[in-house]
Amino acid sequence: MSGFNLSALAVRERSVTLFLIIAISAAGLFAFLNLGRAEDPSFTVKVMTVVSAWPGATAQEMQDQVAEPLEKRMQELTWYDRSETFTRPGLAFTQLWLKDAIPPAAVPEQIYQARKKLGDEAAKLPRGVIGPLINDEFGDVTFTLYALKAKGEPQRLLVREAERIRQRLLHVAGVKKVEIIGERPERIFVNFSHDRLSNLGVAPRDVFAALNNQNLLVPTGTVETKGPEVQVRLDGQLDDLGKIAQTPVIANGRTFQLSDIAEIKRGYEDPPTYLIRHQGEPTLELGVVMKDRYNGLQLGKDLDKEVASITGEMPAGLSFTKITDQSVNIEEAYGEFMLKFFVALVVVIAISLITLGWRVGVVVAAAVPLTLAGVFIIMLATGRDFDRITLGALILSLGLLVDDAIIIIEAMVVKMEEGHDRIFASSWAWGHTAAPMLAGTLVTAIGLMPVGFAKSTAGEYAGNIFWVVMFALLTSWVVAVAFTPYIGVKLLPDIARVKGGHEAIYGTPAYQRLRKAIAGLVARRKTAVFAVAALFLIAVLGLGLVKKQFFPISDRPEVLVELQLPEGTGIAATTAATVKVESWLRRQPEAKIVTSYIGQGAPRFVLNISPEMPDPSFAKIVVMTESAKTREILKRRIRLAAAQGLAPEAKIRATQVVFGPPSPFPVAFRVMGPDVAKIREIAERVRTVMLANASLRQVNTDWGERVPALHFVVDQDRLKAIGLTTRDVAEQLQTFLTGTTVTEVREDIRSVGVVARSAGTDRLDPAKLNGFTLAGNTGERIPLDQIGHTEIRMEDPILRRYDRFPTITVRGDVAEGTQPPDVANQVLTQIAPIIASLPAGYQIQTGASLEEATKANKALAAVFPVMLILMMVVIIFQVRSMTAMAMVLLTAPLALVGVVPTLLLFDQPFGFNAILGMIGLAGIIMRNTLILIGQIHSNEADGMDPHRALVEATVQRARPVILTALAAVFAFIPLTFSVFWGSLAFTLIGGTIGGTVLTLAFLPALYALWFRIKPVGAAAEGH
């Protein structure tokens, strides 16, 4: 970089430089204190849920008549990826998934378009369909969950108290919304006996009409006066049990009060659809959702303060306790990472001080906090917070920050030892090192581009690795060329001139031994290159022995216990099984908090889980333990107890939170095709293969067995003869069996449904259906068996579709010590004959972690061409030679030589994070190559012959390369203890050590072979 000299300018304008150092430090401290704190980075959940109801419809009718037309309309969306639908009698649940590649800013518009299309289609659905009801906030993460309980108190009072608490919590700064979870809708039941109604000549429709007519809310007009307008109100609406009991019912000229012919009492939705239990007692939950980019630690403190005030004012008997609190996880994660960060920072500074001497080390070490201050400022300006990804990226950056400063100070010290003053030395460093350093910095940053621009869920989650490391590298270059020379001029000691100049400075015994070793490798360049090529080939083959992984298991302390009863099971049986397991769990010493969710999954209390859709045969128990260690102990004990018959009526599964995109099971295969019977047959064959695999356990499918359904076949001729319609029969049966909502009572902020139903237990016994008596239009009794007969037919309790194809997913958990991608690939090989023999129109797709890993890797690979082109542009401008550029690029994958042995030695998996480490290492090795080539060219410009320039350049780069490698390795060591970053840290440690050896041993030999460089004497003899 001739002409403009930033280092000379910074040294010349010392007041300005000092001001900038102080300003950046102060602004960096401000940014550090004001950056948001979160457990995980926020990313867009590209999912929308759609719920539709059609009372009386079968699962097949829900699929064909309701889900099918809605799915077709959703397929018209620009960023449509797939729809996942499951239907059961009367209900259809659809999840719309948008493409991973969709820009986050485009998601709201696509959701809006989906709402419009579904709204247009709703008018075309069959009569009686309710919905579609759309939830586009499915991705909200509940920051804190609270349990509100009162033993012996009716839930209706709890709900009113919950509303009051919600209002208080909504006024806490940083709270986005507060949801009441687990509320069981209140009902007023009108229980009557059909026999009594028949004896009195009262038809059920007379009761319905009486309740409806009295409870209508209709306008009654206004009175215009000379003054205010007077509203006329009509009293008489039903607003308490007394008024309902006094409702007059007229039938066949006689008038009855409703209480004469029915029992009226309060209750709740029966059967319930969703129940929550906390520590063995029914409860309501309040879920707090945090505003985007808010400081989670501060919100946790503010919520604790407000909750303390709320509980102090609560009536006796009520309890309001915390279940989960993300601020605790943030504080633990943040504290752990800050500890590792400062340990790494101290290590880097200590290495600089020990290896370079006190005053020289201080100059190099001063660049680290100054660089970090600049990074914090950029993070605040660009909307990035402290979270798992950014903190990890900062620690990774620490190992790379000192390289530029070391190169600058090394150059200044050498020039001062040659007899130049410190002002000249600082200017000289710019001209000879700034350009290679910038090129190396850009290549390293560009190397991480794929993760920053990968259009995938994993890429969006981990993308800040690229941005933070890029900010750190570019800032470190600016600090090295602008502020480090200034600090060096101020703080470097007076360095005595070394007689003999360059030869004497690099003529110490240690340098002489290094020079001899390098010259020997250059002389045997073919042997050295072939040896490294062989090692690289061995490393490539050895990679097959490394366990594969997508994302690691989280270190969160929760155990997730799932209970799945046979599809079609009622919620009462599911509750009984859950209480049994829950009671056992509460007796375990590791279980601190036990919360059960029956009929649906738990709220999304962490980003990496996806709440299960409503299902009365499903329950999930979230058990809070002390630590990840106690979690594993309890998890193994649960599995043992389940195998020994803890709840034999249910499939019990104990698992934990996993980092990365949510997936219900780690290994899954989707069997898809047009005919349900055929896909059942294929799925059973796949299941048999998976059951035989020793690396899998709890293999199951997501479809249940067919269940009996009672069909009443109506004789239409006889029905018409007695003056009834099919609708009349259906309404009376509905009332007899489950009840009919005939009107609503408006009570403060809630509406309570009034449900008319048959009294007693007869409605719960299907065997008594034939003995049921209908009421005719005039109240006469008509035995049900006179107008038809019952048949039992088998039906699917649920149906599932994936992108509009009937789909059965065969899935399972992996055995301890195995990794999901490895097991999935084993199974894929084993079911290859089944896949090969599939009929036309049928397919088996991989799902779960293997599918997500494939999508993530494809998204990374899509950016590789752009990354490569940008690297080539930077390299060609620096080396000005096509052959040199080719050589630089060829060195990129050589880090594998150090990575594979390290992963095998420490039993670390090769997953998404390790891939990111490999990509970063490629940039680091190319950076070393570029800087070495720059030094070679600088030496040649100073008059050295090519061979000597090569050997001396390697000698000159030795100390900066070794010091940087030491700083990097020791900075990465704290990360090896991290569950999330462990494999990445080991990858970088092995690659950095290997890269250092390559830089000092292999690169000189490769350069000599590539450019046919020989010693001057040997060249003359050859000539």
Secondary structure, DSSP 8 states (H G I E B T S, - for coil): --S--HHHHHHHSHHHHHHHHHHHHHHHHHHHHHS-B-SS------EEEEEEE-TT--HHHIIIIIIHHHHHHHTTSTTEEEEEEEEETTEEEEEEEE-TTS-GGGHHHHHHHHHHHHHHHHTTS-TT-EEEEEES-TT--EEEEEEEEETTS-HHHHHHHHHHHHHHHHTSTTEEEEEEES---EEEEEEE-HHHHHHHT--HHHHHHHHHHHT------EE--SSS-EE--------SHHHHHT-EEEETTEEEEHHHHEEEEEEE-SS-S-EEEETTEE-EEEEEEE-TT--HHHHHHHHHHHHHHHHHTS-TTEEEEEEEEHHHHHHHHHHHHHHHHHHHHHHHHHHHHHHH-HHHHHHHHHHHHHHHHHHHHHHHHTT--BSHHHHHHHHHHHHHHHHHHHHHHHHHHHHHHTT--HHHHHHHHHHHHHHHHHHHHHHHHHHTHHHHH--SHHHHHHTHHHHHHHHHHHHHHHIIIIIHHHHHHHH-------TTHHHHHT-SHHHHHHHHHHHHHHHTHHHHHHHHHHHHHHHHHHGGGS-B-SS-B----EEEEEEE--TT--HHHHHHHHHHHHHHHHTSTT-SEEEEEESS-----STT-------TTEEEEEEE-SSHHHHHHHHHHHHHHHHTTSSTTSEEEEE--BSSS--SSSEEEEEE-S-HHHHHHHHHHHHHHHHT-TTEEEEEESS---EEEEEEEE-HHHHHHTT--HHHHHHHHHHHHT-EEEEEEEETTEEEEEEEEE-SSGGG-GGGSTT-EEE-TTS-EEEGGGSEEEEEEEE-S-EEEETTEEEEEEEEEE-TT--HHHHHHHHHHHTHHHHHT--TT-EEEE-HHHHHHHHHHHHHHHHHHHHHHHHHHHHHHHH--HHHHHHHHHTGGGGHHHHHHHHHHTT--B-HHHHHHHHHHHHHHHHHHHHHHHHHHHHHHTT--HHHHHHHHHHHHHHHHHHHHHHHHHHHGGGGG-TTTHHHHHHHHHHHHHHHHIIIIIHHHHHHHHTT---HHHHHHH-
